[in-house]
Amino acid sequence: MTNEHKGRTGLDRILRATGHSLNGLKLAYAGESAFRQETWLALLMLPASFWLGRSWLEVAALAGTVWLVLIVELLNSSIEAAVDRVSFELHDLSKRAKDIASAAVFMSLLLCAGVWIATLISRFA
């Protein structure tokens, strides 16, 4: 059995994939308050990373950890949506999947905070 959606190639595939990605960002922003909050923080932190970082490596670490939080939050939201699609019934495996995805967001936030705090201490202490 072939998938009719997998036959796209070239520019058509890129344009459609880009459209799906932008739609995903809109859905996440509209439906996920955590993603909205992290997006607004990113809008402040990404420009600040260019000011705070003393080298391109520091800028990449600062900006990269901010982007990583957004990426992990999107993955968390997609896992939650998939679990909810299957059933809203309370189930140990559903809770496990959601809790583990939430833990991934938490760890990305800790990494981001650690990199930013270390850079701030290095810059101003």
C-alpha positions, -999 to +999 in steps of 0.1 A: +000+000+000+014+034-009+008+067+009-005+093-015+010+120+007+046+107+004+048+112-034+056+149-033+091+160-042+112+190-047+099+225-041+063+213-037+073+190-008+093+219+008+065+244+005+039+219+019+062+209+047+068+245+056+031+252+056+025+223+080+053+235+102+039+270+104+005+256+111+020+236+140+036+267+154+002+285+152-016+256+169+010+254+197+009+291+203-029+293+203-035+261+224-005+258+248+000+285+274+034+272+283+045+275+247+032+311+246+051+320+277+083+304+265+079+322+231+076+356+248+107+348+269+125+337+238+117+370+221+136+387+250+164+361+255+174+355+219+185+392+213+200+393+248+222+363+239+239+384+212+246+411+238+256+388+266+277+363+247+314+372+244+321+348+216+300+331+189+303+299+209+287+316+239+260+332+218+253+297+202+250+281+237+227+309+250+205+310+220+206+272+214+193+264+249+164+289+244+155+272+211+159+238+227+132+247+253+108+256+225+116+225+205+111+202+236+079+220+245+065+214+209+074+177+213+058+176+247+026+191+233+025+167+204+029+137+228+001+151+250-022+155+219-015+120+207-022+105+241-054+126+243-064+114+208-063+078+219-084+084+251-091+108+279-095+078+302-070+079+331-044+052+324-010+045+339+007+044+304-009+077+294+002+093+327+037+079+322+040+093+286+028+127+297+050+128+328+081+118+309+075+144+282+070+170+309+103+159+325+120+165+292+107+201+292+118+205+328+153+193+320+156+216+290+146+245+312+172+235+338+199+233+311+188+267+297+188+283+332+222+267+340+239+280+308+224+315+313+233+317+350+268+305+343+272+331+315+258+359+337+282+350+365+311+348+341+303+381+325+294+402+356+312+386+386 
